[in-house]
Amino acid sequence: MADLTRDAIVASAITTSVLIEVRDERERQDATWGEQNHPDGTSTTYQTQANAYRANTDAAQKHGTLTFRHILIEEVFEALAEVDPAALRAELVQVSAVAVSWIEKLDRDTSGLMAWHGPAATA
């Protein structure tokens, strides 16, 4: 096993905390609406938009103006453009990973430390 630094251990704990919040939210959704089995609603017609958002993200990266909004929207449209179930699943994992990363960043900004401060407020 790799030797974990304190920062890596703290980062892992923060990710785990966020994923617990995501699991809790999924449980609330299931309790409210039951198991959801909607059609995917994806289509290759979204490929043009996915390409445009990818180019926008690349340009923002090049100009030093990249935001989480750029990255998340790009990933969402890449998922929407995917019709193969395995590829769609992989894209949705990427969407989820970006969302988790953004939440972790918000927690770092809010606390001034790399520490989690409890579950998100529920509506």
N, C-alpha and C positions, 0 to 999 in steps of 0.2 A: 504494500500500500504506500502511496506517495506520502511524503512528509508534509502535513498540512500546516500552513502558517496560521497565525491568529486571525489575520484578515480573511483568509480563505474559509476558516471555520465560521467567523462572524457572517460572511457573505452567504454561506450555506444555510445558516440559521435564519437569515432574513428571507431568503428564497423559500425555505420551508414554511415560514410564517405566512408569506403571501399565498402560497399554495394551499395552506389550511383555510385561509379566507376564501379562496376560490372554491374549495370543496364545500365549505359552509354555505356559500351562495348557491351552489348547485343543489344542495339539499333543500334550501328554501324554495328554489324554483320548482323542484319536484314536488314538494309539499303543497305548493300553490297550484300548479298546473298538471301535475302528474308527469309520467314519462312522455317526452315529446318525440314525435316521429314524422316531422314535416318533410316534404321533398327538399332536396338540396337547393334548388333554385339557381344552380350555377350554369354557366353557358360560355362557350367560346366567344360569344359576342362581347364579353367583357375584356377580351384580350387587348383591344385597342386602348381601353382605359388603363389596363394594367401596364401596358408599354409606356403610356404617357406618364403615369405616376412613377414608374421606374426611372424614366428620364428626368423627371422633376426631382426625385430623390438624389440621383447622380449629380445633377447640377447644383443642388443645395450642398451636397458633400464637397464638391469642387470649390464652391464659393465660401465655404465655412459657415453656412447658414442652416445646416441640417438640424432638424428637430425630430422629436418622437412622432409628431403628427405625420411628417413625411414618410417615415419608416412604416408606421402602422397602416396608413392608407395604402401604401404600396403593397404590403403583405395581404391586406384584405382584398384588394382587387386581383392580386395573383391567385388567391383562393377562389374568388368568384369566377375567374376565367377557367378554372380547372374542372374538367368533367370526369376524369378518371378517379374512382374512389380512393385508391391508394395515394395518388398524387395530391388529391384534395385533402386527405387526412394530414399529409406531410405539410402542406401549406397552412392548415389550421393550427398545427403545432407551432409553426413559425409565428402566426398571428398571436397565439397565446404567449409564446416566449417574449415577444416584443411588449405585450401588455404587462406581463410580470416584470420585465426590466424597467418599464416606465413607472410602475407602482413602487418598485425598489428605489428608484431615483427620487420620487416624491417623498418617500419616507426619509431618505438621506437628507433632502433639502429641508424638510420640516423639522427634523430632530437635530440637525447639525452634527449628528453622529451616525454611524452605521448601526442603528438599532431600531427595532420595530416597537411601536407604541400601542398595540392593541388592534382589535378588529375595526374595519371601516364602519362608518355609520350606515345604518340601513334606512331605507325609505319607508 
